[in-house]
Amino acid sequence: MTQEELAGELNVTRQALSNWERDVNEPDLNMLKKNLLSFWSQHGRFCEGACAGVTQAAKTPEPL
């Protein structure tokens, strides 16, 4: 997914998304939460397997 596509999905400009990535500014959390919930409901099935792997990896500590 390109930056332009993601910005469109989140209903923000590509420049806003770029500023977030570069820590120039931060998104409004209420707006972001609403848009991410919408994004997840549209793309959740696609992400389910990949996100489960990330979640499991985060729960599994590295051996010392």
C-alpha positions, 0 to 999 in steps of 0.5 A: 500500500502506498502512502497516498493510498493509506492517506486516502483510507484514513481520510487525511492528506499524504502530506499529513501522513508524511508529517506523522512518519517524520515526527513533524506533528502528531495526528488527532487521536480521536480522528485517528481512532475513528478512521482506524476502526473504519479501516480495520472493519474494511481490511480486518480479514486481510490483516488477521493472520499477519496481525496474529503473528505479530501479536504472538511474537510480541508475547513471546520473549526472546531467550537470554 
